[in-house]
Amino acid sequence: MIHHISIDAVNPLRVASVLAELWNGKVYQFFYPGSYNVMPYDNYGTAVVVFPKGTAWVPGADSQAAQLLHATSTDLVAVHAAISVPTTQQQIEQIGQREGWRVLTRDQGDNVFRLVEFWLENRILFEFLPPGFEADYLQTMQPERIEQLLGSPIQSVAG
């Protein structure tokens, strides 16, 4: 279970506000200057922290906790998340159009489960699962289905 993630954005407050709208959630200022925490107040403590573009987590020295610093950022990132939302597919599409951001509904024909691609600021991919879409996702994530799609699990190389 993923309880929270963080992303960066050119306009953190705008991105946080859109996520809150999609989630029927609330936006709060976060501890780091110019950053925001989006809370849908679900049963899992789910949250997304939106930092200013270029903010990066770095490991602390010795016994220090991870720290934030401003670094050079690229426009596209490998981070993405699949998130269930209470808003409908049509509402998601309307919000994306209003913001000028790419939105694409993908059905099972071109994907292993239905989802709505929602590109925050046209650079960060969130895969939204509106009501009715989560069942396909949960069915796909069962061990026997994953092995059909990806093959046998590999042996751990850690150690």
C-alpha positions in Angstrom: 0.0 0.0 0.0 1.4 3.3 -1.0 0.3 6.0 1.5 2.0 9.1 0.1 4.2 10.2 -2.8 5.9 13.4 -3.7 6.3 15.1 -7.0 7.6 18.4 -8.2 5.7 21.0 -10.3 6.3 24.3 -12.1 3.2 25.6 -10.3 2.8 23.5 -7.1 -0.3 25.2 -5.8 -2.2 24.8 -9.1 -1.2 21.1 -9.4 -2.1 20.5 -5.7 -5.5 22.3 -6.2 -6.3 20.1 -9.3 -5.4 16.9 -7.4 -7.6 18.0 -4.5 -10.5 18.7 -6.9 -10.1 15.3 -8.5 -10.0 13.6 -5.0 -12.6 15.8 -3.3 -9.7 16.5 -0.9 -8.0 19.5 0.7 -4.7 21.3 0.2 -2.3 22.4 3.0 1.0 24.2 3.0 3.8 21.7 3.6 6.9 22.2 5.6 9.2 23.0 2.7 8.8 26.5 1.2 6.4 26.7 -1.7 5.2 23.1 -1.3 1.8 21.7 -0.7 0.2 18.5 0.8 -3.0 17.2 -0.8 -5.2 15.0 1.4 -8.3 13.2 0.2 -8.9 12.0 3.8 -9.5 8.4 2.8 -9.1 5.4 5.1 -5.5 4.9 4.1 -3.9 8.3 5.0 -3.2 8.8 1.3 -1.4 12.1 0.3 0.6 13.7 -2.4 3.2 16.3 -1.6 3.8 18.8 -4.5 7.2 20.5 -4.3 8.5 23.3 -6.5 10.1 22.1 -9.7 13.7 21.0 -9.1 13.2 20.0 -5.5 14.9 16.7 -4.8 15.2 14.3 -1.9 18.8 13.6 -1.0 20.1 11.1 1.6 21.4 12.6 4.8 24.9 12.1 6.0 25.5 9.3 8.6 22.5 9.2 10.9 20.8 12.3 9.4 17.3 11.9 7.8 16.7 12.5 4.2 16.8 16.2 3.2 15.3 18.4 0.5 17.4 20.6 -1.8 16.8 22.5 -5.0 18.5 20.7 -7.9 18.4 20.9 -11.7 15.2 19.2 -13.0 14.1 17.7 -16.3 10.8 18.4 -17.8 9.8 14.7 -17.8 10.2 12.2 -15.0 10.0 8.4 -14.5 7.7 8.8 -11.5 4.1 8.0 -12.0 1.2 6.7 -9.9 -2.1 4.9 -10.4 -4.7 6.4 -8.0 -8.4 5.7 -7.4 -10.4 8.9 -7.4 -14.1 9.6 -6.6 -14.5 11.8 -9.7 -16.0 10.4 -12.9 -14.1 9.8 -16.2 -16.0 12.7 -17.7 -15.1 15.0 -14.8 -11.5 14.0 -15.0 -11.5 14.8 -18.8 -13.2 18.2 -18.2 -10.7 19.2 -15.6 -7.8 18.2 -17.8 -9.2 20.1 -20.7 -9.8 23.2 -18.5 -6.1 23.1 -17.4 -4.8 22.5 -20.9 -3.3 19.2 -19.8 -3.2 15.9 -21.8 -5.9 13.5 -20.8 -6.4 10.1 -22.4 -8.8 7.3 -21.4 -7.3 3.9 -22.1 -9.6 0.9 -22.3 -8.6 -2.7 -21.8 -8.1 -3.1 -25.5 -4.9 -1.1 -25.4 -4.0 -1.7 -21.8 -4.2 -4.5 -19.2 -6.7 -2.4 -17.2 -8.8 0.7 -17.8 -7.4 4.0 -16.7 -7.4 7.7 -17.4 -3.9 9.1 -18.2 -3.8 12.6 -16.7 -0.6 14.6 -17.4 -0.1 17.1 -14.6 1.5 20.2 -16.3 1.9 17.9 -19.3 5.0 16.4 -17.7 4.0 14.0 -14.8 1.8 11.0 -15.4 -1.0 10.1 -13.0 -3.2 7.1 -14.0 -6.6 7.8 -12.5 -9.0 5.0 -11.8 -12.5 6.6 -11.5 -15.4 4.6 -9.9 -15.9 1.3 -11.8 -12.3 1.2 -13.1 -10.7 -0.1 -9.9 -12.1 -3.6 -10.3 -10.1 -4.1 -13.5 -7.0 -2.9 -11.8 -7.4 -5.2 -8.7 -8.2 -8.2 -10.9 -5.1 -7.5 -13.0 -2.9 -7.3 -9.9 -3.6 -10.8 -8.7 -0.5 -13.1 -8.7 -1.8 -15.5 -11.4 -2.6 -12.6 -13.8 0.7 -10.9 -13.1 2.6 -14.1 -14.0 0.5 -14.4 -17.2 1.6 -10.9 -18.1 5.2 -10.7 -16.8 6.3 -14.4 -16.5 7.7 -16.0 -13.4 9.2 -13.8 -10.7 13.0 -13.4 -10.8 15.2 -14.5 -7.9 16.4 -11.7 -5.7 19.9 -10.4 -6.4 20.1 -8.7 -3.0 22.2 -10.2 -0.4 
